[in-house]
Amino acid sequence: MLTRRDYTNPYVAHFLNEMLSKSDKETAQGVSKNQCKTKPAVNIKEDDTQFVIQLLVPGYVKDDIVIDIDNQVLTISSKEKEVEAEVQKEQRFTRKEFELGTFHRSFTLPENQIDEDAIRATHENGVLTIEMPKREEALPKPARSISIT
């Protein structure tokens, strides 16, 4: 539990005392629970044959996630979920902080390097993985010798 303390800096003391004296509703001022935007952490990897994007999306199921590609831009977002009012009325919470907000992430893909028809996505253990194979012409060419004539 947070408690008030006396601080030597009056500005810090005033700020902390004000913040601790407000309820959660006063602090959140006008932001509804379903308007909460999150920004999932991302890993982007590249090897000789593909690019891989991984998003950390715990709590989301695959049906909650939308992946689109348009004009070399890959967009990953979540659908808005309607919270069932009846379920919430039946349950009595002392405190409820579990809430899945919506998210929207966009990535510009390298031009003419991705085989868009071969992109695959999987969702496992809260990690969304998008594998994007490179086009044949974007793959590295093996070294070769050139003869002198």
Secondary structure in CASP SS format (residue, H / E / C, confidence):
PFRMAT SS
TARGET T0000
AUTHOR 0000-0000-0000
METHOD secondary structure of the structure
MODEL  1
M C 1.00
L C 1.00
T C 1.00
R C 1.00
R C 1.00
D C 1.00
Y C 1.00
T C 1.00
N C 1.00
P H 1.00
Y H 1.00
V H 1.00
A H 1.00
H H 1.00
F H 1.00
L H 1.00
N H 1.00
E H 1.00
M H 1.00
L H 1.00
S H 1.00
K C 1.00
S C 1.00
D H 1.00
K H 1.00
E H 1.00
T H 1.00
A H 1.00
Q C 1.00
G C 1.00
V C 1.00
S C 1.00
K H 1.00
N H 1.00
Q H 1.00
C C 1.00
K E 1.00
T E 1.00
K C 1.00
P C 1.00
A C 1.00
V E 1.00
N E 1.00
I E 1.00
K E 1.00
E E 1.00
D C 1.00
D C 1.00
T C 1.00
Q E 1.00
F E 1.00
V E 1.00
I E 1.00
Q E 1.00
L E 1.00
L E 1.00
V C 1.00
P C 1.00
G C 1.00
Y C 1.00
V C 1.00
K H 1.00
D H 1.00
D H 1.00
I E 1.00
V E 1.00
I E 1.00
D E 1.00
I E 1.00
D E 1.00
N C 1.00
Q C 1.00
V E 1.00
L E 1.00
T E 1.00
I E 1.00
S E 1.00
S E 1.00
K C 1.00
E C 1.00
K C 1.00
E C 1.00
V C 1.00
E C 1.00
A H 1.00
E H 1.00
V H 1.00
Q H 1.00
K H 1.00
E H 1.00
Q C 1.00
R C 1.00
F C 1.00
T C 1.00
R C 1.00
K C 1.00
E C 1.00
F C 1.00
E C 1.00
L C 1.00
G C 1.00
T E 1.00
F E 1.00
H E 1.00
R E 1.00
S E 1.00
F E 1.00
T E 1.00
L C 1.00
P C 1.00
E C 1.00
N C 1.00
Q C 1.00
I E 1.00
D C 1.00
E H 1.00
D H 1.00
A H 1.00
I C 1.00
R E 1.00
A E 1.00
T E 1.00
H E 1.00
E E 1.00
N C 1.00
G C 1.00
V E 1.00
L E 1.00
T E 1.00
I E 1.00
E E 1.00
M E 1.00
P E 1.00
K E 1.00
R C 1.00
E H 1.00
E H 1.00
A H 1.00
L C 1.00
P C 1.00
K C 1.00
P C 1.00
A C 1.00
R C 1.00
S C 1.00
I C 1.00
S C 1.00
I C 1.00
T C 1.00
END
